[in-house]
Amino acid sequence: MKTPAFLALLTLSVPLSATDPALGATFAEVRSALGLPKGLVRSGDRQLLYYDRGQVELSDGRVSRVALRTPEAQAAHESRIAASEARLREENEQRRARLKDEGEALKATKLADERFAAAPLAYQVSFWEDFARKYPGVDCREPLTIARLQLAEQLEEKRERAEQAARLAELEARLAEAESRASYVAYAGRGYGRRWRDRHDDRPFTVWPVEYRFYDSPQPYATSPTLPIMNLPQPAPRAEARHEHPGRGHGRGQGNQRCM
């Protein structure tokens, strides 16, 4: 017993309209009856032509199978497709409207939230970027632009502070190095004893007045008379002693006499 599905397939395998190509028709006849196909698949000597109403198969250049819907079935099929598309568009419109309402409510909540306004600017920028992707129907360009500008200013200030701190550290390092070099040159050229002595070279030397005090009396016992401050003369630099050999130089020794 043949099933209904087999009967339907058998029905689609034969021409169902007077304008449909018959079995054994050529490709030119199929094209003349149905027009250009929307798609074509070739495998060896077989060709499969796709139309809105169905398929037409050719073997060795001749029609071997016709699977086309009747005009009435095609109209019903197109009606179902149109209804499905209309339902899909309606669902999309409802989803977009629901997302828009949800996005508008979330946007108003975030703009009125003080904790969100005090949050890091990087977080605010990331939030508004995700918001724009999730709610394309809600305009968030203004808060996103403001957050991006504030973040850019913050990063620029941070960069300037870092550069200023680096320059200050470099200047301090150079100053410390210069001071270290100056101290090293002073000690290396003059010596420790010389340096300590030079600090007192400009002080005048004096031994007056001198006080004599007994610890059991509040007043000094005796005080020497006050004398003017005396500047002691500095000793002249010593000249190196020259030892002249009697046989050299122009002295009066016997070395100047010529042998006759």
C-alpha positions in Angstrom: 0.0 0.0 0.0 1.4 3.3 -1.0 1.7 6.0 1.7 0.5 9.6 1.3 4.0 10.9 1.3 4.9 8.6 -1.6 1.8 9.7 -3.5 2.7 13.4 -2.9 6.3 12.8 -4.1 5.0 11.0 -7.1 2.6 13.8 -7.8 5.5 16.3 -7.6 7.5 14.2 -10.0 5.1 14.8 -12.9 4.0 18.1 -14.6 1.1 19.6 -12.7 0.4 22.5 -15.1 0.2 22.9 -18.8 3.1 25.3 -18.7 5.4 23.1 -16.8 8.1 21.3 -18.8 7.4 17.6 -19.5 9.8 14.7 -19.0 12.4 14.6 -21.8 12.3 18.4 -22.4 15.6 20.1 -23.0 17.2 22.9 -21.0 16.1 25.5 -23.5 12.5 24.3 -23.2 12.7 24.4 -19.4 14.1 27.9 -19.5 11.4 29.0 -22.0 8.6 27.6 -19.7 9.9 28.6 -16.2 12.6 31.2 -16.9 16.1 31.4 -15.5 16.5 29.2 -12.4 17.5 30.8 -9.0 20.2 28.2 -8.5 21.9 25.4 -10.4 23.9 22.3 -9.2 25.8 20.2 -11.7 27.2 16.7 -10.9 28.6 14.8 -13.9 25.8 14.6 -16.5 23.1 15.6 -14.0 21.8 19.1 -13.4 19.5 20.3 -10.7 17.6 23.6 -11.3 16.0 25.5 -8.4 12.9 27.6 -8.8 10.4 29.3 -6.4 7.9 26.5 -7.1 10.4 23.6 -6.7 13.1 21.7 -8.6 13.7 20.3 -12.1 16.3 17.7 -12.7 18.0 17.0 -16.0 20.1 14.0 -17.0 22.1 14.0 -20.2 20.5 17.3 -21.1 16.9 16.0 -20.7 14.4 16.5 -18.0 14.2 13.4 -15.8 12.3 14.7 -12.8 9.9 17.6 -12.2 9.1 18.6 -8.6 7.1 21.7 -8.8 4.2 23.0 -6.8 0.9 24.0 -8.4 0.1 27.7 -8.7 -2.5 27.3 -5.9 0.0 25.5 -3.6 2.7 28.1 -4.5 0.3 30.8 -3.5 -0.5 29.1 -0.2 3.3 28.6 0.4 4.0 32.3 -0.3 1.2 33.3 2.0 2.6 31.2 4.8 6.1 32.7 4.2 4.6 36.2 4.2 2.8 35.5 7.5 5.9 34.0 9.0 7.9 37.1 8.0 5.2 39.4 9.3 5.1 37.6 12.6 8.9 37.7 12.8 8.9 41.5 12.1 6.3 42.0 14.8 8.3 40.0 17.3 11.4 42.0 16.5 9.5 45.3 16.9 8.2 44.2 20.3 11.7 43.1 21.4 13.2 46.4 20.2 10.4 48.4 22.0 11.0 46.3 25.2 14.7 46.8 25.0 14.2 50.6 24.4 12.0 50.9 27.5 14.5 48.9 29.6 17.4 50.9 28.3 15.7 54.3 28.9 14.9 53.3 32.5 18.5 52.0 33.1 20.0 55.2 31.6 17.8 57.5 33.8 18.8 55.4 36.8 22.5 55.6 36.1 22.5 59.3 35.4 20.7 60.0 38.7 23.0 57.6 40.7 25.6 59.6 42.7 27.7 56.5 43.3 27.9 55.8 39.6 29.0 59.4 39.0 31.7 59.0 41.6 32.9 55.7 40.1 36.2 55.5 38.2 36.0 57.1 34.8 37.3 53.9 33.1 34.4 52.0 34.5 31.9 54.6 33.3 33.3 54.5 29.8 33.1 50.7 29.8 29.5 50.8 31.0 28.3 53.2 28.4 30.1 51.3 25.6 28.4 48.0 26.7 25.1 49.9 27.1 25.3 51.2 23.5 25.9 47.6 22.2 23.0 46.1 24.3 20.5 48.9 23.7 21.1 50.3 20.2 17.7 52.1 20.2 18.7 54.3 23.2 20.9 57.3 22.6 23.8 57.4 25.0 26.3 59.4 22.9 26.3 62.3 25.3 27.2 60.5 28.6 29.7 58.3 26.7 31.4 61.3 25.1 31.6 63.1 28.4 33.1 60.1 30.2 35.7 59.6 27.4 36.7 63.2 27.6 37.1 63.2 31.4 39.0 60.0 31.2 41.4 61.4 28.6 42.0 64.5 30.8 42.6 62.3 33.8 45.1 60.2 31.9 46.9 63.3 30.6 47.2 64.8 34.1 48.6 61.5 35.4 51.1 61.4 32.5 52.2 65.0 33.2 52.6 64.3 36.9 54.7 61.2 36.2 56.9 63.2 33.8 57.4 66.0 36.3 58.3 63.5 39.0 60.8 61.9 36.7 62.4 65.2 35.8 62.6 66.2 39.5 64.2 62.9 40.4 66.7 63.3 37.6 67.6 66.8 38.8 68.0 65.6 42.4 70.2 62.8 41.2 72.4 65.3 39.2 72.6 67.7 42.2 73.6 64.9 44.5 76.3 63.7 42.0 77.6 67.2 41.6 77.9 67.7 45.4 79.6 64.3 45.8 82.1 65.3 43.1 82.8 68.7 44.7 83.3 67.2 48.2 85.6 64.5 46.8 87.7 67.1 45.0 88.0 69.3 48.1 89.2 66.5 50.3 91.4 65.0 47.7 93.2 68.2 46.8 93.7 69.7 50.3 93.6 66.9 52.7 91.7 66.6 56.0 94.3 68.5 58.2 94.7 71.2 55.7 90.9 71.7 55.4 90.5 71.9 59.2 93.4 74.4 59.5 92.2 76.6 56.7 88.9 77.3 58.6 90.9 79.2 61.2 93.4 81.0 59.0 91.2 84.1 58.8 90.8 84.5 62.6 93.1 87.0 64.3 95.3 85.6 67.1 95.3 87.1 70.6 95.9 86.0 74.1 94.3 89.0 75.9 92.3 89.6 78.1 92.6 86.7 80.4 90.3 86.2 83.4 91.3 84.5 86.6 88.3 83.1 88.5 87.8 81.3 91.7 84.8 79.0 91.9 83.9 80.0 95.4 83.4 83.7 94.4 80.8 85.1 92.0 83.2 87.7 90.6 86.5 87.1 88.9 89.5 87.6 91.1 91.5 89.5 88.5 91.3 90.4 84.9 94.2 91.2 82.7 94.2 94.5 80.8 92.6 94.5 77.4 95.0 94.7 74.6 94.3 95.2 70.9 94.0 92.2 68.8 97.2 91.3 67.1 97.5 89.7 63.7 100.5 87.5 63.8 102.6 87.6 60.6 102.4 84.6 58.4 105.7 82.8 58.0 107.3 83.3 54.6 107.4 80.1 52.4 110.7 78.3 52.8 113.0 78.3 49.8 114.5 75.1 48.9 118.2 75.0 49.8 120.5 74.9 46.8 123.7 72.9 47.1 126.3 74.0 44.7 129.0 71.6 43.7 132.5 73.3 43.7 133.1 71.9 40.2 129.8 73.2 38.7 128.1 76.5 38.2 129.7 80.0 38.2 130.7 80.2 41.9 134.2 81.2 43.2 135.3 77.6 43.8 138.2 76.0 42.2 135.8 74.4 39.7 135.7 77.6 37.8 139.4 77.7 37.2 140.6 76.4 33.9 143.5 74.0 33.7 146.4 75.6 31.9 
